[in-house]
Amino acid sequence: MEPDDGVRPLLAYLNHAQNTVFMEAYILSDTPILHALERAAAQGVTVFVLLEHRPFGLGNYPDHISSELDAAGVHVRWSSSRFTYTHAKFLVLDDRTAVISTANFSRSAFDTNREVIEVDTSKSDVHELSNIFRADWDHLPAVLDSGTLLVSPSNARQGLYRLVRSARHSIEIYAEEFQDPGMESRLASRARAHVTVRILLPPSALGHLTKAETHTLSIRTLGSPYVHAKVIIVDGRTAFVGSENLSQTSLDANREVGLLTRGSSLARLEKVFNSDWNRARIASG
């Protein structure tokens, strides 16, 4: 959970890589993470970084990062133009461990944002994510088969629809954006079926809300930490954590990667959500 845990846990995983590091990133700017990648390359680890060339608001800064990494022996490529943006944020370490993040690899992600980072050691998930990276690296179509990974623009929309439809008691959502009519209608349908739907947004998202949304769904805004997380928790038993915003571009045109997860981590996730919810302001239409 960020910003509570900071960047050190992620650095620990990078520092323990022995053979390969795959990173797919929308934004890569955090100095400690850059140094960890460079240090891994210097120690003989083969490091591949796939970057979005023109993330919103960063101008030519990715070119500077690419040059720095290249000089340190890191293999760098720009992501495919087949996607509006490569907005994914994930790592595969030694083909053994996957790190799937709502957070960009930037300083604000670990200092000021509400983010969630999942570490996944499931062999099938890691294998599939490794294959997604290799396909994206070569600008080829990726093959999906596990059903645990929700990947835009391939299966994320339908996977999130199924997740929401499965709710019987509660749906809790962190979202930076809430602008997708299909998701709105499905959440409203669950609310009418007496499922408690709670959505936490940053204040900047208020301008995009409709009166129907604020009247049908329970929506609050949180000023600090800034809500950048993309999380859906259903019935306290299953959670989606990933890079997908609830927007048409994110679900239908970007490269995004998320994970369906269960287990002990959900207890902490719900505890933090409830704490944030109690501090948040009610949105009005």
C-alpha positions in Angstrom: 0.0 0.0 0.0 1.3 3.4 -1.0 2.3 5.9 0.2 2.5 3.9 3.5 5.2 1.4 2.5 7.3 3.6 0.2 9.5 2.4 -2.6 11.8 0.2 -0.5 9.8 -3.1 -0.9 9.9 -2.7 -4.7 13.6 -1.9 -4.6 14.2 -5.1 -2.6 12.6 -7.2 -5.3 14.7 -5.5 -8.0 17.9 -5.9 -6.0 17.3 -9.6 -5.7 16.8 -10.3 -9.4 19.5 -12.8 -10.6 18.8 -13.3 -14.4 16.2 -11.1 -16.0 14.1 -8.0 -15.3 11.2 -7.2 -17.6 9.5 -3.8 -17.0 6.6 -2.3 -18.9 5.9 1.3 -17.8 3.8 4.3 -18.7 6.1 6.6 -16.6 9.5 5.7 -15.3 11.1 8.7 -13.4 11.8 7.6 -9.8 15.6 8.0 -9.2 16.0 5.0 -6.8 14.1 2.7 -9.3 16.3 3.9 -12.2 19.4 3.3 -10.1 18.2 -0.2 -9.2 17.7 -1.1 -12.9 21.1 0.3 -13.8 22.7 -1.6 -10.9 21.1 -4.8 -11.9 22.4 -4.4 -15.5 25.9 -3.7 -14.1 25.8 -6.9 -12.1 25.0 -9.0 -15.2 21.2 -9.1 -15.0 19.6 -8.7 -18.4 17.2 -5.8 -18.0 14.5 -5.0 -20.6 12.4 -1.8 -20.2 9.4 -1.1 -22.5 8.3 2.5 -22.2 5.5 4.7 -23.4 7.2 7.3 -25.5 4.8 10.2 -25.0 3.0 9.9 -21.6 0.7 12.9 -20.9 2.5 16.0 -19.7 6.1 14.7 -19.8 7.2 16.1 -23.1 10.6 14.7 -24.2 11.5 13.5 -20.7 11.2 9.8 -21.7 13.9 10.3 -24.3 16.3 11.4 -21.5 15.4 8.3 -19.4 15.9 6.1 -22.4 19.3 7.5 -23.1 20.3 7.1 -19.4 19.2 3.5 -19.3 20.8 2.7 -22.6 24.1 4.1 -21.4 23.9 1.8 -18.4 23.4 -1.3 -20.4 19.6 -1.6 -20.1 17.7 -2.6 -23.2 15.0 -0.1 -23.9 12.2 0.1 -26.5 9.2 2.3 -27.1 5.8 0.7 -26.8 3.6 -0.2 -29.8 1.6 2.5 -31.6 -1.2 -0.2 -31.8 -2.3 1.1 -28.4 -3.4 4.7 -27.7 -1.1 4.5 -24.6 0.8 1.7 -23.0 -0.4 2.5 -19.6 0.5 -0.8 -17.9 2.8 -0.8 -14.9 4.4 -4.2 -14.2 7.6 -6.2 -13.6 8.5 -9.8 -14.2 11.6 -10.9 -12.3 13.6 -14.0 -13.2 10.4 -15.4 -14.7 9.5 -16.3 -11.1 7.9 -13.2 -9.6 5.4 -10.7 -11.1 4.8 -7.2 -9.7 1.5 -5.7 -10.9 1.0 -2.1 -10.0 -1.6 0.7 -10.0 1.4 3.0 -9.5 3.6 4.5 -12.1 7.3 4.2 -11.4 7.5 7.8 -10.3 8.3 9.6 -7.1 4.7 10.8 -6.5 3.5 7.2 -6.7 5.4 6.3 -3.5 5.3 9.7 -1.7 1.9 11.3 -2.2 -0.5 8.9 -4.0 -2.8 6.1 -2.8 -1.6 3.1 -4.8 -1.7 -0.7 -4.5 1.1 -3.0 -5.7 0.5 -6.8 -5.8 3.3 -9.3 -5.8 2.3 -12.5 -7.6 4.3 -15.8 -7.6 1.6 -17.9 -9.3 3.5 -19.9 -12.0 0.7 -19.5 -14.5 0.3 -15.8 -13.9 4.0 -15.1 -14.1 4.3 -17.2 -17.3 1.4 -15.4 -18.9 2.7 -12.0 -17.9 6.1 -12.8 -19.2 4.6 -13.8 -22.5 2.6 -10.6 -22.6 5.8 -8.6 -22.1 7.7 -10.6 -24.8 4.8 -10.1 -27.2 4.6 -6.3 -26.5 8.4 -6.0 -26.8 8.2 -7.5 -30.3 5.0 -5.6 -31.1 3.1 -8.9 -31.6 -0.4 -9.9 -30.4 -0.4 -11.4 -26.9 -2.1 -14.7 -26.1 -4.2 -14.7 -22.9 -5.4 -17.9 -21.3 -5.5 -17.8 -17.5 -8.5 -15.6 -16.8 -6.7 -14.2 -13.7 -5.0 -11.4 -15.6 -7.3 -8.7 -17.0 -5.6 -7.1 -20.0 -6.8 -4.2 -22.1 -7.8 -4.0 -24.8 -8.3 -7.8 -24.9 -10.3 -9.1 -21.9 -10.3 -6.4 -19.2 -13.8 -4.9 -19.9 -15.6 -8.2 -19.9 -13.6 -9.4 -16.9 -14.5 -6.4 -14.9 -18.1 -6.7 -15.9 -18.1 -10.3 -14.6 -16.5 -9.2 -11.4 -19.1 -6.5 -10.8 -21.9 -8.8 -11.7 -20.8 -11.4 -9.2 -21.2 -9.0 -6.3 -23.9 -10.0 -3.7 -23.2 -7.7 -0.8 -20.6 -5.0 -1.5 -18.4 -3.3 -4.1 -15.6 -0.9 -3.1 -13.7 1.0 -5.7 -10.6 3.2 -5.9 -10.6 5.0 -9.2 -8.7 8.0 -10.6 -11.3 8.3 -13.5 -14.9 7.2 -13.6 -16.1 8.0 -17.1 -17.3 4.7 -18.7 -21.0 4.4 -19.4 -20.9 0.6 -19.5 -19.3 0.3 -16.0 -21.6 3.0 -14.6 -24.7 1.2 -15.8 -23.5 -2.1 -14.3 -22.6 -0.6 -11.0 -26.0 1.2 -10.9 -27.7 -2.1 -11.6 -25.9 -3.8 -8.6 -26.8 -0.8 -6.4 -30.5 -1.2 -7.4 -30.2 -4.9 -6.4 -29.2 -3.7 -2.9 -25.5 -4.2 -3.2 -23.6 -1.5 -1.4 -21.4 0.3 -3.9 -18.8 2.7 -2.6 -16.5 4.6 -4.9 -13.5 6.8 -3.9 -12.2 9.3 -6.4 -9.8 12.3 -6.3 -11.5 15.7 -6.3 -10.4 16.3 -9.9 -12.8 13.5 -11.0 -15.8 15.4 -9.8 -16.2 17.4 -13.0 -16.9 14.3 -15.0 -19.6 12.8 -12.8 -23.3 13.0 -13.8 -26.2 13.6 -11.4 -27.4 10.1 -12.1 -24.1 8.7 -10.8 -24.0 10.8 -7.6 -27.7 10.0 -6.9 -27.5 6.3 -7.6 -24.0 5.4 -6.3 -22.3 6.3 -3.0 -19.3 8.4 -4.2 -16.8 10.3 -2.1 -13.6 12.2 -2.9 -10.3 12.1 -1.1 -7.8 14.9 -1.2 -4.8 13.3 0.4 -3.4 10.9 -0.4 -4.2 11.5 -4.1 -6.3 8.6 -5.4 -4.4 7.1 -8.3 -5.2 3.5 -7.4 -7.4 1.4 -9.7 -9.0 -1.2 -7.4 -12.3 -3.1 -7.2 -13.1 -5.2 -4.1 -16.1 -7.5 -4.3 -17.8 -8.9 -1.2 -14.5 -8.7 0.6 -13.4 -11.8 -1.1 -12.0 -10.9 -4.6 -10.2 -7.8 -5.7 -9.0 -6.4 -9.0 -5.7 -4.5 -8.8 -4.3 -3.0 -12.0 -3.5 -0.1 -14.3 -7.0 0.2 -15.8 -8.9 3.4 -15.3 -12.7 3.2 -15.6 -12.7 4.9 -19.0 -13.4 3.9 -22.5 -9.8 4.6 -23.7 -8.3 2.6 -20.8 -10.5 -0.4 -21.3 -10.8 -0.4 -25.1 -7.7 1.2 -26.6 -4.7 1.1 -24.2 -2.4 -1.6 -23.1 -3.3 -2.2 -19.5 -2.6 -5.0 -17.1 -4.5 -6.0 -13.9 -4.9 -9.0 -11.6 -7.8 -10.7 -9.9 -6.6 -11.7 -6.5 -7.9 -13.3 -3.3 -6.2 -14.0 0.0 -4.8 -12.4 3.1 -3.8 -9.1 1.4 -7.5 -8.2 1.0 -7.8 -7.6 4.8 -5.3 -4.8 4.7 -6.7 -3.4 1.5 -10.2 -3.2 3.0 -8.9 -1.7 6.2 -7.1 1.1 4.3 -10.2 1.6 2.1 -12.5 2.0 5.1 -10.1 4.5 6.7 -9.9 6.5 3.5 -13.7 6.4 3.1 -14.3 7.7 6.6 -12.0 10.7 5.9 -13.4 11.4 2.4 -16.0 14.0 1.4 -19.4 13.1 0.0 -19.8 14.0 -3.7 -22.9 15.8 -4.6 -24.5 16.1 -8.0 
